[in-house]
């Protein structure tokens, strides 16, 4: 029974980590576009960082209350870095296609 609960907790943490990471980087892209067109880009970037980080860390902390914190953190960070690699690879491919 314990293995099944651990597997489910890891899968849910990883899945939610992927979604949260996608939203984190989508918010970063949206903010970058808004900041470039704004007269006060620092305010946009700071506010966006605080909101994105607060939501990202808050959701991770919420999951850690219910399951093994090390398992949740590991799955969460793996999902974050995986999503980061996918988004950066796509950005590089799009930049190479645009040249």
MMTF fields as JSON, N, C-alpha, C and O atoms, coordinates in Angstrom:
{
  "mmtfVersion": "1.0.0",
  "mmtfProducer": "UNKNOWN",
  "numBonds": 395,
  "numAtoms": 396,
  "numGroups": 99,
  "numChains": 1,
  "numModels": 1,
  "chainsPerModel": [1],
  "groupsPerChain": [99],
  "chainIdList": ["A"],
  "bondAtomList": [4, 2, 8, 6, 12, 10, 16, 14, 20, 18, 24, 22, 28, 26, 32, 30, 36, 34, 40, 38, 44, 42, 48, 46, 52, 50, 56, 54, 60, 58, 64, 62, 68, 66, 72, 70, 76, 74, 80, 78, 84, 82, 88, 86, 92, 90, 96, 94, 100, 98, 104, 102, 108, 106, 112, 110, 116, 114, 120, 118, 124, 122, 128, 126, 132, 130, 136, 134, 140, 138, 144, 142, 148, 146, 152, 150, 156, 154, 160, 158, 164, 162, 168, 166, 172, 170, 176, 174, 180, 178, 184, 182, 188, 186, 192, 190, 196, 194, 200, 198, 204, 202, 208, 206, 212, 210, 216, 214, 220, 218, 224, 222, 228, 226, 232, 230, 236, 234, 240, 238, 244, 242, 248, 246, 252, 250, 256, 254, 260, 258, 264, 262, 268, 266, 272, 270, 276, 274, 280, 278, 284, 282, 288, 286, 292, 290, 296, 294, 300, 298, 304, 302, 308, 306, 312, 310, 316, 314, 320, 318, 324, 322, 328, 326, 332, 330, 336, 334, 340, 338, 344, 342, 348, 346, 352, 350, 356, 354, 360, 358, 364, 362, 368, 366, 372, 370, 376, 374, 380, 378, 384, 382, 388, 386, 392, 390],
  "bondOrderList": [1, 1, 1, 1, 1, 1, 1, 1, 1, 1, 1, 1, 1, 1, 1, 1, 1, 1, 1, 1, 1, 1, 1, 1, 1, 1, 1, 1, 1, 1, 1, 1, 1, 1, 1, 1, 1, 1, 1, 1, 1, 1, 1, 1, 1, 1, 1, 1, 1, 1, 1, 1, 1, 1, 1, 1, 1, 1, 1, 1, 1, 1, 1, 1, 1, 1, 1, 1, 1, 1, 1, 1, 1, 1, 1, 1, 1, 1, 1, 1, 1, 1, 1, 1, 1, 1, 1, 1, 1, 1, 1, 1, 1, 1, 1, 1, 1, 1],
  "groupList": [{"groupName": "UNK", "atomNameList": ["N", "CA", "C", "O"], "elementList": ["N", "C", "C", "O"], "formalChargeList": [0, 0, 0, 0], "bondAtomList": [1, 0, 2, 1, 3, 2], "bondOrderList": [1, 1, 2], "singleLetterCode": "X", "chemCompType": "L-PEPTIDE LINKING"}],
  "groupTypeList": [0, 0, 0, 0, 0, 0, 0, 0, 0, 0, 0, 0, 0, 0, 0, 0, 0, 0, 0, 0, 0, 0, 0, 0, 0, 0, 0, 0, 0, 0, 0, 0, 0, 0, 0, 0, 0, 0, 0, 0, 0, 0, 0, 0, 0, 0, 0, 0, 0, 0, 0, 0, 0, 0, 0, 0, 0, 0, 0, 0, 0, 0, 0, 0, 0, 0, 0, 0, 0, 0, 0, 0, 0, 0, 0, 0, 0, 0, 0, 0, 0, 0, 0, 0, 0, 0, 0, 0, 0, 0, 0, 0, 0, 0, 0, 0, 0, 0, 0],
  "groupIdList": [1, 2, 3, 4, 5, 6, 7, 8, 9, 10, 11, 12, 13, 14, 15, 16, 17, 18, 19, 20, 21, 22, 23, 24, 25, 26, 27, 28, 29, 30, 31, 32, 33, 34, 35, 36, 37, 38, 39, 40, 41, 42, 43, 44, 45, 46, 47, 48, 49, 50, 51, 52, 53, 54, 55, 56, 57, 58, 59, 60, 61, 62, 63, 64, 65, 66, 67, 68, 69, 70, 71, 72, 73, 74, 75, 76, 77, 78, 79, 80, 81, 82, 83, 84, 85, 86, 87, 88, 89, 90, 91, 92, 93, 94, 95, 96, 97, 98, 99],
  "secStructList": [7, 2, 2, 2, 2, 2, 2, 2, 2, 2, 2, 2, 2, 2, 2, 2, 2, 2, 2, 2, 2, 2, 2, 2, 2, 2, 2, 2, 2, 2, 2, 2, 2, 2, 2, 2, 6, 1, 1, 7, 2, 2, 2, 2, 2, 2, 2, 2, 2, 2, 2, 2, 2, 2, 2, 2, 2, 2, 2, 2, 2, 2, 2, 2, 2, 2, 1, 7, 2, 2, 2, 2, 2, 2, 2, 2, 2, 2, 2, 2, 2, 2, 2, 2, 2, 2, 2, 2, 2, 2, 2, 2, 2, 2, 2, 2, 2, 2, 7],
  "xCoordList": [0.815, 0.0, 0.854, 0.521, 1.948, 2.786, 3.402, 3.52, 3.8, 4.412, 3.419, 3.781, 2.152, 1.138, 0.895, 0.753, 0.847, 0.638, 1.82, 1.637, 3.013, 4.205, 4.213, 4.542, 3.851, 3.806, 2.764, 3.021, 1.611, 0.547, 0.977, 0.762, 1.575, 2.028, 3.087, 3.061, 4.012, 5.04, 4.458, 4.854, 3.516, 2.891, 2.078, 2.137, 1.326, 0.533, 1.44, 1.196, 2.481, 3.423, 4.107, 4.25, 4.528, 5.183, 4.224, 4.59, 2.996, 2.004, 1.665, 1.637, 1.412, 1.123, 2.349, 2.224, 3.526, 4.759, 4.918, 5.372, 4.548, 4.604, 3.645, 4.007, 2.436, 1.446, 1.893, 1.837, 2.332, 2.777, 3.996, 4.114, 4.9, 6.096, 5.735, 6.284, 4.805, 4.351, 3.748, 4.045, 2.903, 2.291, 3.334, 3.225, 4.338, 5.418, 6.134, 6.327, 6.523, 7.26, 6.355, 6.811, 5.091, 4.151, 3.961, 3.895, 3.873, 3.782, 5.033, 4.956, 6.178, 7.433, 7.454, 7.859, 7.028, 6.999, 6.01, 6.304, 4.846, 3.845, 4.378, 4.206, 5.021, 5.57, 6.68, 6.773, 7.51, 8.601, 8.036, 8.55, 6.984, 6.371, 5.759, 5.903, 5.082, 4.473, 5.541, 5.386, 6.619, 7.676, 8.385, 8.756, 8.577, 9.249, 8.429, 8.984, 7.12, 6.246, 5.867, 5.144, 6.348, 5.947, 6.962, 8.134, 6.468, 7.367, 8.042, 9.039, 7.485, 8.043, 8.275, 7.547, 9.281, 9.47, 9.878, 9.523, 10.609, 11.045, 9.858, 9.865, 8.852, 7.658, 6.952, 6.524, 6.826, 6.209, 6.993, 6.422, 8.31, 9.138, 9.124, 9.055, 9.189, 9.177, 7.835, 7.786, 6.756, 5.423, 5.191, 4.653, 5.591, 5.421, 6.238, 5.75, 7.467, 8.308, 7.681, 7.649, 7.189, 6.595, 5.343, 5.153, 4.497, 3.265, 3.598, 3.098, 4.44, 4.782, 5.478, 5.14, 6.443, 7.173, 6.284, 6.357, 5.457, 4.559, 3.6, 3.395, 3.014, 2.09, 2.814, 2.323, 3.981, 4.744, 5.199, 5.022, 5.775, 6.268, 5.105, 5.162, 4.058, 2.9, 2.238, 1.859, 2.097, 1.495, 2.394, 1.902, 3.697, 4.63, 4.538, 4.516, 4.485, 4.378, 3.066, 3.025, 2.004, 0.713, 0.783, 0.278, 1.403, 1.545, 2.425, 2.181, 3.442, 4.351, 3.674, 4.152, 2.581, 1.844, 1.152, 0.934, 0.802, 0.019, 0.851, 0.448, 1.986, 2.823, 4.239, 4.564, 5.069, 6.478, 7.131, 7.175, 7.632, 8.189, 9.348, 9.461, 10.197, 11.325, 10.853, 11.379, 9.875, 9.315, 8.647, 8.864, 7.847, 7.15, 8.158, 8.042, 9.14, 10.132, 10.938, 11.217, 11.307, 12.064, 11.25, 11.743, 10.009, 9.155, 8.879, 8.874, 8.654, 8.352, 9.532, 9.357, 10.727, 11.909, 12.25, 12.663, 12.082, 12.317, 11.37, 11.786, 10.114, 9.142, 9.513, 9.387, 9.971, 10.348, 11.511, 11.458, 12.563, 13.733, 13.458, 14.035, 12.593, 12.197, 11.429, 11.703, 10.476, 9.701, 10.609, 10.453, 11.55, 12.503, 13.315, 13.504, 13.789, 14.561, 13.716, 14.195, 12.477, 11.584, 11.307, 11.346, 11.032, 10.713, 11.929, 11.803, 13.104, 14.306, 14.653, 15.077, 14.482, 14.74, 13.786, 14.189, 12.547, 11.555, 11.886, 11.759, 12.304, 12.667, 13.874, 13.913, 14.844, 16.022, 15.627, 16.101, 14.759, 14.313, 13.541, 13.743, 12.66, 11.901, 12.811, 12.578, 13.851, 14.797, 15.603, 15.884, 15.978, 16.741, 15.867, 16.365, 14.581, 13.678, 13.421, 13.145, 13.516, 13.25, 14.418, 14.249, 15.596, 16.775, 16.848, 17.781],
  "yCoordList": [-1.2, 0.0, 1.258, 2.237, 1.237, 2.426, 2.787, 3.968, 1.784, 2.065, 2.746, 3.652, 2.297, 2.898, 4.356, 5.208, 4.64, 6.021, 6.896, 8.044, 6.364, 7.117, 7.371, 8.47, 6.363, 6.51, 7.546, 8.38, 7.49, 8.451, 9.861, 10.802, 10.019, 11.337, 11.9, 13.084, 11.052, 11.5, 11.884, 12.889, 11.083, 11.363, 12.653, 13.463, 12.839, 14.063, 15.275, 16.312, 15.152, 16.271, 16.617, 17.791, 15.595, 15.829, 16.481, 17.434, 15.968, 16.521, 17.97, 18.827, 18.231, 19.611, 20.502, 21.689, 19.926, 20.679, 21.081, 22.186, 20.188, 20.528, 21.671, 22.61, 21.581, 22.629, 23.957, 24.996, 23.92, 25.144, 25.734, 26.955, 24.887, 25.369, 26.012, 27.05, 25.385, 25.977, 27.356, 28.308, 27.451, 28.751, 29.762, 30.948, 29.301, 30.182, 30.786, 32.0, 29.947, 30.443, 31.188, 32.113, 30.809, 31.568, 32.965, 33.95, 33.044, 34.352, 35.186, 36.405, 34.534, 35.251, 35.811, 36.955, 35.027, 35.495, 36.65, 37.641, 36.514, 37.576, 38.864, 39.953, 38.724, 39.892, 40.549, 41.776, 39.753, 40.317, 41.162, 42.241, 40.668, 41.448, 42.744, 43.804, 42.652, 43.855, 44.827, 46.038, 44.322, 45.185, 45.929, 47.092, 45.277, 45.937, 47.092, 48.05, 47.001, 48.049, 49.08, 50.034, 48.892, 49.74, 50.851, 50.755, 51.908, 52.974, 52.631, 53.247, 51.632, 51.201, 49.686, 48.942, 49.23, 47.782, 47.122, 45.968, 47.823, 47.224, 46.868, 45.835, 47.716, 47.436, 46.182, 45.348, 46.044, 44.854, 43.6, 42.599, 43.675, 42.505, 42.111, 40.925, 43.087, 42.793, 42.22, 41.218, 42.852, 42.359, 40.952, 40.093, 40.723, 39.405, 38.356, 37.257, 38.689, 37.735, 37.364, 36.192, 38.361, 38.093, 37.225, 36.301, 37.513, 36.727, 35.315, 34.342, 35.192, 33.871, 33.008, 31.837, 33.585, 32.821, 32.466, 31.354, 33.394, 33.12, 31.984, 31.105, 31.995, 30.924, 29.588, 28.546, 29.632, 28.413, 27.771, 26.569, 28.559, 28.044, 27.7, 26.71, 28.51, 28.246, 26.92, 26.183, 26.609, 25.332, 24.171, 23.137, 24.329, 23.275, 23.056, 21.915, 24.131, 24.007, 23.354, 22.586, 23.656, 23.036, 21.521, 20.749, 21.113, 19.676, 19.014, 17.872, 19.725, 19.157, 18.926, 18.122, 19.61, 19.397, 18.046, 17.474, 17.527, 16.299, 15.054, 13.943, 15.225, 14.089, 14.322, 15.376, 13.344, 13.405, 14.628, 14.71, 15.564, 16.794, 16.561, 17.259, 15.597, 15.333, 14.784, 15.158, 13.911, 13.363, 14.459, 14.555, 15.268, 16.36, 17.332, 17.717, 17.728, 18.686, 18.123, 18.833, 16.858, 16.227, 16.188, 16.563, 15.734, 15.666, 17.061, 17.267, 18.003, 19.385, 20.013, 20.614, 19.865, 20.451, 19.742, 20.387, 18.428, 17.705, 18.208, 18.417, 18.401, 18.924, 20.333, 20.668, 21.163, 22.541, 22.564, 23.265, 21.799, 21.814, 21.127, 21.503, 20.136, 19.51, 20.505, 20.633, 21.202, 22.199, 23.325, 23.811, 23.737, 24.785, 24.343, 25.121, 23.104, 22.597, 22.546, 22.901, 22.113, 22.036, 23.43, 23.635, 24.372, 25.725, 26.399, 27.084, 26.215, 26.815, 26.179, 26.881, 24.867, 24.202, 24.715, 24.943, 24.892, 25.414, 26.859, 27.235, 27.657, 29.042, 29.106, 29.924, 28.255, 28.226, 27.793, 28.364, 26.784, 26.324, 27.43, 27.653, 28.118, 29.207, 30.347, 30.973, 30.629, 31.694, 31.304, 32.152, 30.035, 29.582, 29.596, 29.882, 29.295, 29.334, 30.778, 31.024, 31.709, 33.114, 33.837, 34.93, 33.247, 33.934, 33.849, 34.379],
  "zCoordList": [0.0, 0.0, 0.0, -0.667, 0.74, 0.828, -0.511, -0.838, -1.294, -2.592, -3.53, -4.281, -3.478, -4.342, -3.974, -4.851, -2.68, -2.246, -2.647, -3.053, -2.536, -2.923, -4.418, -4.865, -5.19, -6.636, -7.053, -7.921, -6.44, -6.75, -6.359, -7.122, -5.194, -4.747, -5.692, -6.027, -6.117, -7.055, -8.406, -8.995, -8.896, -10.192, -10.147, -11.072, -9.076, -8.957, -8.813, -9.431, -8.006, -7.828, -9.143, -9.484, -9.879, -11.163, -12.154, -12.842, -12.226, -13.162, -12.834, -13.717, -11.569, -11.179, -11.355, -11.658, -11.164, -11.391, -12.844, -13.139, -13.755, -15.183, -15.518, -16.227, -15.006, -15.269, -14.659, -15.317, -13.416, -12.742, -13.435, -13.545, -13.902, -14.599, -15.93, -16.299, -16.648, -17.907, -17.667, -18.388, -16.651, -16.327, -15.878, -16.188, -15.154, -14.712, -15.924, -15.991, -16.87, -18.04, -19.015, -19.687, -19.107, -19.938, -19.351, -20.087, -18.025, -17.368, -17.579, -17.738, -17.581, -17.841, -19.258, -19.464, -20.223, -21.618, -21.779, -22.448, -21.164, -21.243, -20.612, -21.16, -19.462, -18.774, -19.583, -19.628, -20.213, -21.018, -22.165, -22.458, -22.805, -23.886, -23.35, -23.96, -22.214, -21.611, -21.137, -21.298, -20.558, -20.032, -21.157, -20.991, -22.291, -23.408, -23.97, -24.507, -23.847, -24.368, -23.3, -23.589, -22.079, -20.965, -20.695, -21.058, -20.045, -19.611, -18.292, -17.916, -17.586, -16.299, -16.313, -15.656, -17.056, -17.174, -15.86, -15.619, -15.016, -13.754, -12.866, -12.196, -12.862, -12.056, -12.564, -11.766, -13.867, -14.452, -14.078, -13.645, -14.252, -13.991, -12.514, -12.191, -11.624, -10.195, -9.758, -9.045, -10.184, -9.813, -10.358, -9.659, -11.591, -12.193, -11.452, -11.192, -11.115, -10.386, -9.044, -8.668, -8.333, -7.022, -7.138, -6.347, -8.112, -8.296, -8.763, -8.197, -9.794, -10.328, -9.282, -9.112, -8.589, -7.575, -6.393, -5.871, -5.975, -4.857, -5.156, -4.319, -6.338, -6.707, -6.875, -6.442, -7.506, -7.756, -6.445, -6.245, -5.569, -4.291, -3.363, -2.635, -3.388, -2.547, -2.859, -1.949, -4.136, -4.507, -4.1, -3.649, -4.254, -3.835, -2.327, -1.866, -1.567, -0.113, 0.299, 1.26, -0.42, -0.135, -0.35, 0.464, -1.435, -1.69, -0.635, -0.247, -0.176, 0.828, 2.169, 2.969, 2.428, 3.682, 3.696, 4.764, 2.521, 2.452, 2.146, 2.492, 1.514, 1.153, 1.615, 2.162, 1.394, 1.763, 1.105, -0.123, 1.89, 1.313, 0.344, -0.664, 0.638, -0.254, -1.599, -2.648, -1.564, -2.796, -3.627, -4.835, -2.975, -3.679, -4.27, -5.433, -3.484, -3.96, -5.128, -6.094, -5.038, -6.125, -7.42, -8.483, -7.32, -8.511, -9.06, -10.274, -8.175, -8.553, -9.304, -10.364, -8.739, -9.378, -10.682, -11.646, -10.722, -11.973, -13.058, -14.198, -12.712, -13.674, -14.114, -15.292, -13.179, -13.508, -14.494, -15.504, -14.202, -15.083, -16.416, -17.437, -16.415, -17.677, -18.544, -19.737, -17.952, -18.697, -19.183, -20.303, -18.35, -18.738, -19.961, -20.896, -19.952, -21.086, -22.354, -23.431, -22.237, -23.402, -23.96, -25.173, -23.088, -23.55, -24.17, -25.185, -23.576, -24.146, -25.487, -26.405, -25.618, -26.897, -27.97, -29.111, -27.607, -28.565, -28.949, -30.115, -27.986, -28.278, -29.209, -30.129, -28.97, -29.859, -31.262, -32.244, -31.366, -32.676, -33.402, -34.596, -32.677, -33.287, -33.708, -34.742, -32.919, -33.274, -34.504, -35.351, -34.614, -35.772, -37.029, -38.118, -36.897, -38.044, -38.504, -39.678, -37.579, -37.906, -38.539, -39.079, -38.483, -39.046, -40.542, -41.146]
}
